[in-house]
């Protein structure tokens, strides 16, 4: 299935193209079309440039990603690429997952809710744009200790250790998370061995 990269209008009409529900009534975009359209209007009014990336609408400032809109299973959302830097005194922003470092979601269940939270949306968009103009970046996390089994595998193979050191921090972290996710030491050791080929290929664990 080809990811939809044609236009936001096509996305709202047909979906993202990431699964076999593309262009069917079951597509997860369809329940949120009205809310997504309302979000689109607010984001465009803030002066951002519209594009399609990764099968979803993305909005940029001078070519840099600022915010996207997303259709989720139980809601739709504004996705702030540097959301971790936004001031959020009321705690309305959510991380997409437990390991999310940068992105934060503002979720909606209806177009009515989008309209009711218009001022909040505008304020967060203003913050996000100001952060991008100022060139602010989310600080990288402090280095985390590697799982003992992965460290042992690296220590036993200097070329592998050198390849691991050459990976980006995110790729190194993906291997550490994969290995540490196992409860048994024997399983962690097996996972560390599985990581070796991708490490030598310069890839994170989840990359194909």
FIPA-980830 format. One record per residue (C-alpha): x, z, y; residue number from 1; residue in three letters. Coordinates in steps of 0.1 Angstrom, whole numbers. Each point is the difference from the previous one (the first is absolute). Layout:
<atom><u>X</u><w>Z</w><v>Y</v><pos>NUM</pos><code>ala</code></atom>
...
END
This chain:
<atom><u>0</u><w>0</w><v>0</v><pos>1</pos><code>unk</code></atom>
<atom><u>15</u><w>-11</w><v>34</v><pos>2</pos><code>unk</code></atom>
<atom><u>0</u><w>27</w><v>27</v><pos>3</pos><code>unk</code></atom>
<atom><u>-21</u><w>-10</w><v>30</v><pos>4</pos><code>unk</code></atom>
<atom><u>23</u><w>-8</w><v>29</v><pos>5</pos><code>unk</code></atom>
<atom><u>-22</u><w>-25</w><v>18</v><pos>6</pos><code>unk</code></atom>
<atom><u>-18</u><w>20</w><v>27</v><pos>7</pos><code>unk</code></atom>
<atom><u>-18</u><w>33</w><v>7</v><pos>8</pos><code>unk</code></atom>
<atom><u>-33</u><w>-19</w><v>1</v><pos>9</pos><code>unk</code></atom>
<atom><u>8</u><w>-12</w><v>-36</v><pos>10</pos><code>unk</code></atom>
<atom><u>9</u><w>35</w><v>-9</v><pos>11</pos><code>unk</code></atom>
<atom><u>-33</u><w>14</w><v>12</v><pos>12</pos><code>unk</code></atom>
<atom><u>-19</u><w>-28</w><v>-17</v><pos>13</pos><code>unk</code></atom>
<atom><u>19</u><w>-3</w><v>-33</v><pos>14</pos><code>unk</code></atom>
<atom><u>22</u><w>31</w><v>-5</v><pos>15</pos><code>unk</code></atom>
<atom><u>37</u><w>5</w><v>-4</v><pos>16</pos><code>unk</code></atom>
<atom><u>6</u><w>-21</w><v>-32</v><pos>17</pos><code>unk</code></atom>
<atom><u>19</u><w>28</w><v>-18</v><pos>18</pos><code>unk</code></atom>
<atom><u>-24</u><w>1</w><v>-30</v><pos>19</pos><code>unk</code></atom>
<atom><u>-25</u><w>-20</w><v>-19</v><pos>20</pos><code>unk</code></atom>
<atom><u>-29</u><w>13</w><v>22</v><pos>21</pos><code>unk</code></atom>
<atom><u>13</u><w>-23</w><v>28</v><pos>22</pos><code>unk</code></atom>
<atom><u>-29</u><w>-21</w><v>15</v><pos>23</pos><code>unk</code></atom>
<atom><u>-25</u><w>19</w><v>-21</v><pos>24</pos><code>unk</code></atom>
<atom><u>-27</u><w>26</w><v>11</v><pos>25</pos><code>unk</code></atom>
<atom><u>20</u><w>27</w><v>-17</v><pos>26</pos><code>unk</code></atom>
<atom><u>30</u><w>-4</w><v>23</v><pos>27</pos><code>unk</code></atom>
<atom><u>8</u><w>34</w><v>15</v><pos>28</pos><code>unk</code></atom>
<atom><u>2</u><w>-15</w><v>36</v><pos>29</pos><code>unk</code></atom>
<atom><u>-37</u><w>-8</w><v>1</v><pos>30</pos><code>unk</code></atom>
<atom><u>-15</u><w>35</w><v>2</v><pos>31</pos><code>unk</code></atom>
<atom><u>21</u><w>6</w><v>32</v><pos>32</pos><code>unk</code></atom>
<atom><u>-3</u><w>-34</w><v>17</v><pos>33</pos><code>unk</code></atom>
<atom><u>-19</u><w>14</w><v>30</v><pos>34</pos><code>unk</code></atom>
<atom><u>23</u><w>30</w><v>4</v><pos>35</pos><code>unk</code></atom>
<atom><u>31</u><w>-22</w><v>-4</v><pos>36</pos><code>unk</code></atom>
<atom><u>-14</u><w>-24</w><v>27</v><pos>37</pos><code>unk</code></atom>
<atom><u>-5</u><w>29</w><v>24</v><pos>38</pos><code>unk</code></atom>
<atom><u>36</u><w>12</w><v>-6</v><pos>39</pos><code>unk</code></atom>
<atom><u>13</u><w>-35</w><v>5</v><pos>40</pos><code>unk</code></atom>
<atom><u>-17</u><w>-2</w><v>34</v><pos>41</pos><code>unk</code></atom>
<atom><u>15</u><w>33</w><v>11</v><pos>42</pos><code>unk</code></atom>
<atom><u>35</u><w>-9</w><v>-11</v><pos>43</pos><code>unk</code></atom>
<atom><u>-1</u><w>-34</w><v>17</v><pos>44</pos><code>unk</code></atom>
<atom><u>-13</u><w>16</w><v>31</v><pos>45</pos><code>unk</code></atom>
<atom><u>32</u><w>21</w><v>0</v><pos>46</pos><code>unk</code></atom>
<atom><u>21</u><w>-31</w><v>5</v><pos>47</pos><code>unk</code></atom>
<atom><u>15</u><w>-4</w><v>-35</v><pos>48</pos><code>unk</code></atom>
<atom><u>6</u><w>-33</w><v>-17</v><pos>49</pos><code>unk</code></atom>
<atom><u>-19</u><w>-8</w><v>-32</v><pos>50</pos><code>unk</code></atom>
<atom><u>15</u><w>-13</w><v>-32</v><pos>51</pos><code>unk</code></atom>
<atom><u>-6</u><w>1</w><v>-37</v><pos>52</pos><code>unk</code></atom>
<atom><u>27</u><w>19</w><v>-21</v><pos>53</pos><code>unk</code></atom>
<atom><u>-2</u><w>11</w><v>-36</v><pos>54</pos><code>unk</code></atom>
<atom><u>-35</u><w>-12</w><v>-3</v><pos>55</pos><code>unk</code></atom>
<atom><u>-14</u><w>21</w><v>29</v><pos>56</pos><code>unk</code></atom>
<atom><u>-3</u><w>-1</w><v>38</v><pos>57</pos><code>unk</code></atom>
<atom><u>31</u><w>12</w><v>18</v><pos>58</pos><code>unk</code></atom>
<atom><u>5</u><w>5</w><v>37</v><pos>59</pos><code>unk</code></atom>
<atom><u>34</u><w>-2</w><v>17</v><pos>60</pos><code>unk</code></atom>
<atom><u>17</u><w>5</w><v>33</v><pos>61</pos><code>unk</code></atom>
<atom><u>29</u><w>-24</w><v>7</v><pos>62</pos><code>unk</code></atom>
<atom><u>1</u><w>-8</w><v>-36</v><pos>63</pos><code>unk</code></atom>
<atom><u>2</u><w>36</w><v>-13</v><pos>64</pos><code>unk</code></atom>
<atom><u>-28</u><w>15</w><v>-21</v><pos>65</pos><code>unk</code></atom>
<atom><u>-20</u><w>26</w><v>17</v><pos>66</pos><code>unk</code></atom>
<atom><u>-33</u><w>4</w><v>-19</v><pos>67</pos><code>unk</code></atom>
<atom><u>-20</u><w>-17</w><v>-27</v><pos>68</pos><code>unk</code></atom>
<atom><u>-35</u><w>3</w><v>-13</v><pos>69</pos><code>unk</code></atom>
<atom><u>-7</u><w>6</w><v>-37</v><pos>70</pos><code>unk</code></atom>
<atom><u>-29</u><w>-1</w><v>-23</v><pos>71</pos><code>unk</code></atom>
<atom><u>2</u><w>29</w><v>-25</v><pos>72</pos><code>unk</code></atom>
<atom><u>-22</u><w>9</w><v>-29</v><pos>73</pos><code>unk</code></atom>
<atom><u>-20</u><w>27</w><v>17</v><pos>74</pos><code>unk</code></atom>
<atom><u>7</u><w>-8</w><v>37</v><pos>75</pos><code>unk</code></atom>
<atom><u>17</u><w>-23</w><v>24</v><pos>76</pos><code>unk</code></atom>
<atom><u>29</u><w>11</w><v>23</v><pos>77</pos><code>unk</code></atom>
<atom><u>23</u><w>-6</w><v>28</v><pos>78</pos><code>unk</code></atom>
<atom><u>35</u><w>1</w><v>-14</v><pos>79</pos><code>unk</code></atom>
<atom><u>26</u><w>12</w><v>26</v><pos>80</pos><code>unk</code></atom>
<atom><u>35</u><w>-12</w><v>-11</v><pos>81</pos><code>unk</code></atom>
<atom><u>17</u><w>29</w><v>19</v><pos>82</pos><code>unk</code></atom>
<atom><u>-29</u><w>23</w><v>-4</v><pos>83</pos><code>unk</code></atom>
<atom><u>23</u><w>29</w><v>-9</v><pos>84</pos><code>unk</code></atom>
<atom><u>11</u><w>1</w><v>37</v><pos>85</pos><code>unk</code></atom>
<atom><u>-35</u><w>1</w><v>14</v><pos>86</pos><code>unk</code></atom>
<atom><u>-13</u><w>32</w><v>16</v><pos>87</pos><code>unk</code></atom>
<atom><u>-30</u><w>11</w><v>-22</v><pos>88</pos><code>unk</code></atom>
<atom><u>-11</u><w>34</w><v>12</v><pos>89</pos><code>unk</code></atom>
<atom><u>-33</u><w>-3</w><v>-19</v><pos>90</pos><code>unk</code></atom>
<atom><u>15</u><w>-11</w><v>-32</v><pos>91</pos><code>unk</code></atom>
<atom><u>-20</u><w>-32</w><v>-3</v><pos>92</pos><code>unk</code></atom>
<atom><u>28</u><w>-22</w><v>-14</v><pos>93</pos><code>unk</code></atom>
<atom><u>7</u><w>-2</w><v>-37</v><pos>94</pos><code>unk</code></atom>
<atom><u>31</u><w>-11</w><v>-20</v><pos>95</pos><code>unk</code></atom>
<atom><u>-8</u><w>-28</w><v>-24</v><pos>96</pos><code>unk</code></atom>
<atom><u>17</u><w>19</w><v>-28</v><pos>97</pos><code>unk</code></atom>
<atom><u>22</u><w>31</w><v>-7</v><pos>98</pos><code>unk</code></atom>
<atom><u>32</u><w>-19</w><v>5</v><pos>99</pos><code>unk</code></atom>
<atom><u>-10</u><w>-19</w><v>33</v><pos>100</pos><code>unk</code></atom>
<atom><u>26</u><w>6</w><v>27</v><pos>101</pos><code>unk</code></atom>
<atom><u>-12</u><w>-22</w><v>28</v><pos>102</pos><code>unk</code></atom>
<atom><u>-35</u><w>-14</w><v>-3</v><pos>103</pos><code>unk</code></atom>
<atom><u>-31</u><w>20</w><v>8</v><pos>104</pos><code>unk</code></atom>
<atom><u>-36</u><w>-10</w><v>-4</v><pos>105</pos><code>unk</code></atom>
<atom><u>-30</u><w>7</w><v>22</v><pos>106</pos><code>unk</code></atom>
<atom><u>-30</u><w>-6</w><v>-23</v><pos>107</pos><code>unk</code></atom>
<atom><u>-35</u><w>-11</w><v>6</v><pos>108</pos><code>unk</code></atom>
<atom><u>-32</u><w>-2</w><v>-21</v><pos>109</pos><code>unk</code></atom>
<atom><u>-21</u><w>-22</w><v>24</v><pos>110</pos><code>unk</code></atom>
<atom><u>0</u><w>-21</w><v>32</v><pos>111</pos><code>unk</code></atom>
<atom><u>-20</u><w>28</w><v>16</v><pos>112</pos><code>unk</code></atom>
<atom><u>28</u><w>24</w><v>-7</v><pos>113</pos><code>unk</code></atom>
<atom><u>25</u><w>-25</w><v>16</v><pos>114</pos><code>unk</code></atom>
<atom><u>-21</u><w>-2</w><v>31</v><pos>115</pos><code>unk</code></atom>
<atom><u>-4</u><w>38</w><v>2</v><pos>116</pos><code>unk</code></atom>
<atom><u>38</u><w>5</w><v>-2</v><pos>117</pos><code>unk</code></atom>
<atom><u>8</u><w>-28</w><v>24</v><pos>118</pos><code>unk</code></atom>
<atom><u>18</u><w>23</w><v>25</v><pos>119</pos><code>unk</code></atom>
<atom><u>21</u><w>15</w><v>-28</v><pos>120</pos><code>unk</code></atom>
<atom><u>9</u><w>-34</w><v>-13</v><pos>121</pos><code>unk</code></atom>
<atom><u>10</u><w>-12</w><v>34</v><pos>122</pos><code>unk</code></atom>
<atom><u>22</u><w>31</w><v>6</v><pos>123</pos><code>unk</code></atom>
<atom><u>18</u><w>-4</w><v>-33</v><pos>124</pos><code>unk</code></atom>
<atom><u>5</u><w>-37</w><v>6</v><pos>125</pos><code>unk</code></atom>
<atom><u>14</u><w>8</w><v>34</v><pos>126</pos><code>unk</code></atom>
<atom><u>24</u><w>25</w><v>-16</v><pos>127</pos><code>unk</code></atom>
<atom><u>11</u><w>-25</w><v>-26</v><pos>128</pos><code>unk</code></atom>
<atom><u>6</u><w>-27</w><v>25</v><pos>129</pos><code>unk</code></atom>
<atom><u>20</u><w>23</w><v>22</v><pos>130</pos><code>unk</code></atom>
<atom><u>22</u><w>11</w><v>-30</v><pos>131</pos><code>unk</code></atom>
<atom><u>7</u><w>-36</w><v>-8</v><pos>132</pos><code>unk</code></atom>
<atom><u>9</u><w>-9</w><v>36</v><pos>133</pos><code>unk</code></atom>
<atom><u>24</u><w>30</w><v>1</v><pos>134</pos><code>unk</code></atom>
<atom><u>16</u><w>-11</w><v>-33</v><pos>135</pos><code>unk</code></atom>
<atom><u>-8</u><w>33</w><v>-17</v><pos>136</pos><code>unk</code></atom>
<atom><u>7</u><w>2</w><v>-37</v><pos>137</pos><code>unk</code></atom>
<atom><u>-11</u><w>24</w><v>-27</v><pos>138</pos><code>unk</code></atom>
<atom><u>30</u><w>21</w><v>-8</v><pos>139</pos><code>unk</code></atom>
<atom><u>13</u><w>-6</w><v>-36</v><pos>140</pos><code>unk</code></atom>
<atom><u>-5</u><w>29</w><v>-23</v><pos>141</pos><code>unk</code></atom>
<atom><u>28</u><w>23</w><v>-9</v><pos>142</pos><code>unk</code></atom>
<atom><u>17</u><w>-11</w><v>-32</v><pos>143</pos><code>unk</code></atom>
<atom><u>-17</u><w>14</w><v>-30</v><pos>144</pos><code>unk</code></atom>
<atom><u>20</u><w>12</w><v>-31</v><pos>145</pos><code>unk</code></atom>
<atom><u>-2</u><w>-25</w><v>-28</v><pos>146</pos><code>unk</code></atom>
<atom><u>-15</u><w>10</w><v>-33</v><pos>147</pos><code>unk</code></atom>
<atom><u>27</u><w>13</w><v>-22</v><pos>148</pos><code>unk</code></atom>
<atom><u>-6</u><w>-27</w><v>-26</v><pos>149</pos><code>unk</code></atom>
<atom><u>4</u><w>-28</w><v>25</v><pos>150</pos><code>unk</code></atom>
<atom><u>31</u><w>17</w><v>15</v><pos>151</pos><code>unk</code></atom>
<atom><u>15</u><w>3</w><v>-35</v><pos>152</pos><code>unk</code></atom>
<atom><u>-6</u><w>-37</w><v>-7</v><pos>153</pos><code>unk</code></atom>
<atom><u>16</u><w>-10</w><v>33</v><pos>154</pos><code>unk</code></atom>
<atom><u>30</u><w>23</w><v>-6</v><pos>155</pos><code>unk</code></atom>
<atom><u>6</u><w>-16</w><v>-34</v><pos>156</pos><code>unk</code></atom>
<atom><u>1</u><w>-35</w><v>14</v><pos>157</pos><code>unk</code></atom>
<atom><u>20</u><w>-6</w><v>32</v><pos>158</pos><code>unk</code></atom>
<atom><u>-12</u><w>-36</w><v>6</v><pos>159</pos><code>unk</code></atom>
<atom><u>-36</u><w>12</w><v>-3</v><pos>160</pos><code>unk</code></atom>
<atom><u>7</u><w>29</w><v>24</v><pos>161</pos><code>unk</code></atom>
<atom><u>15</u><w>-25</w><v>25</v><pos>162</pos><code>unk</code></atom>
<atom><u>-30</u><w>-23</w><v>-3</v><pos>163</pos><code>unk</code></atom>
<atom><u>-23</u><w>30</w><v>5</v><pos>164</pos><code>unk</code></atom>
<atom><u>19</u><w>11</w><v>31</v><pos>165</pos><code>unk</code></atom>
<atom><u>-4</u><w>-36</w><v>14</v><pos>166</pos><code>unk</code></atom>
<atom><u>-38</u><w>2</w><v>-3</v><pos>167</pos><code>unk</code></atom>
<atom><u>-22</u><w>7</w><v>31</v><pos>168</pos><code>unk</code></atom>
<atom><u>-12</u><w>36</w><v>3</v><pos>169</pos><code>unk</code></atom>
<atom><u>-35</u><w>-11</w><v>-10</v><pos>170</pos><code>unk</code></atom>
<atom><u>12</u><w>-17</w><v>-32</v><pos>171</pos><code>unk</code></atom>
<atom><u>21</u><w>30</w><v>-10</v><pos>172</pos><code>unk</code></atom>
<atom><u>-30</u><w>22</w><v>6</v><pos>173</pos><code>unk</code></atom>
<atom><u>-22</u><w>-22</w><v>-22</v><pos>174</pos><code>unk</code></atom>
<atom><u>23</u><w>5</w><v>-30</v><pos>175</pos><code>unk</code></atom>
<atom><u>2</u><w>38</w><v>7</v><pos>176</pos><code>unk</code></atom>
<atom><u>-37</u><w>3</w><v>2</v><pos>177</pos><code>unk</code></atom>
<atom><u>-5</u><w>-20</w><v>-32</v><pos>178</pos><code>unk</code></atom>
<atom><u>25</u><w>21</w><v>-20</v><pos>179</pos><code>unk</code></atom>
<atom><u>-12</u><w>34</w><v>14</v><pos>180</pos><code>unk</code></atom>
<atom><u>-36</u><w>-9</w><v>-7</v><pos>181</pos><code>unk</code></atom>
<atom><u>5</u><w>8</w><v>-37</v><pos>182</pos><code>unk</code></atom>
<atom><u>-5</u><w>35</w><v>-13</v><pos>183</pos><code>unk</code></atom>
<atom><u>23</u><w>0</w><v>-30</v><pos>184</pos><code>unk</code></atom>
<atom><u>38</u><w>-3</w><v>5</v><pos>185</pos><code>unk</code></atom>
<atom><u>2</u><w>-25</w><v>-28</v><pos>186</pos><code>unk</code></atom>
<atom><u>-25</u><w>-22</w><v>17</v><pos>187</pos><code>unk</code></atom>
<atom><u>18</u><w>3</w><v>33</v><pos>188</pos><code>unk</code></atom>
<atom><u>32</u><w>-12</w><v>-18</v><pos>189</pos><code>unk</code></atom>
<atom><u>-18</u><w>-29</w><v>-14</v><pos>190</pos><code>unk</code></atom>
<atom><u>-14</u><w>-9</w><v>34</v><pos>191</pos><code>unk</code></atom>
<atom><u>35</u><w>2</w><v>15</v><pos>192</pos><code>unk</code></atom>
<atom><u>12</u><w>-25</w><v>-25</v><pos>193</pos><code>unk</code></atom>
<atom><u>-28</u><w>-23</w><v>8</v><pos>194</pos><code>unk</code></atom>
<atom><u>10</u><w>1</w><v>37</v><pos>195</pos><code>unk</code></atom>
<atom><u>35</u><w>-14</w><v>-7</v><pos>196</pos><code>unk</code></atom>
<atom><u>-9</u><w>-37</w><v>-1</v><pos>197</pos><code>unk</code></atom>
<atom><u>-19</u><w>1</w><v>32</v><pos>198</pos><code>unk</code></atom>
<atom><u>27</u><w>20</w><v>17</v><pos>199</pos><code>unk</code></atom>
<atom><u>26</u><w>-26</w><v>-9</v><pos>200</pos><code>unk</code></atom>
<atom><u>-24</u><w>-27</w><v>12</v><pos>201</pos><code>unk</code></atom>
<atom><u>-2</u><w>17</w><v>34</v><pos>202</pos><code>unk</code></atom>
<atom><u>-37</u><w>9</w><v>-4</v><pos>203</pos><code>unk</code></atom>
<atom><u>-22</u><w>30</w><v>3</v><pos>204</pos><code>unk</code></atom>
<atom><u>-18</u><w>11</w><v>-31</v><pos>205</pos><code>unk</code></atom>
<atom><u>-33</u><w>-15</w><v>9</v><pos>206</pos><code>unk</code></atom>
<atom><u>14</u><w>-33</w><v>10</v><pos>207</pos><code>unk</code></atom>
<atom><u>-4</u><w>-30</w><v>-24</v><pos>208</pos><code>unk</code></atom>
END
